Amino acid sequence: MNINNISNSNQIEQKNSKNTNLTDQSFSDILNKTLGELNDVQQKADKAVADLATGEVKDLHQAAIAIGKAETSMKLMLEVRNKAISAYKEIARTQL
């Protein structure tokens, strides 16, 4: 057996264990974790905006990146929400 084959099989096992961890979590757990991360990003962006307003900004580039991340994260969460609402409405229309 080749050493490359052994390292490749180890990498595959590690990837599979990471995927198993994701599937072990419930949808609500993943959603709560993601909302917590979104909240953290939003708070960093708010702090960056406050620092810009007060002139305490040390790095304008980092502040702009924080604000951009917050905007993108919020757009993503809004799209997820819209898809979830659409799926719920579709299920509600289904006749039994």
Secondary structure, 3 states (H helix, E strand, C coil): CCHHHHHHHHHHHHHHHHHHHHHHCCHHHHHHHHHHHHHHHHHHHHHHHHHHHHCCCCCHHHHHHHHHHHHHHHHHHHHHHHHHHHHHHHHHHCCC
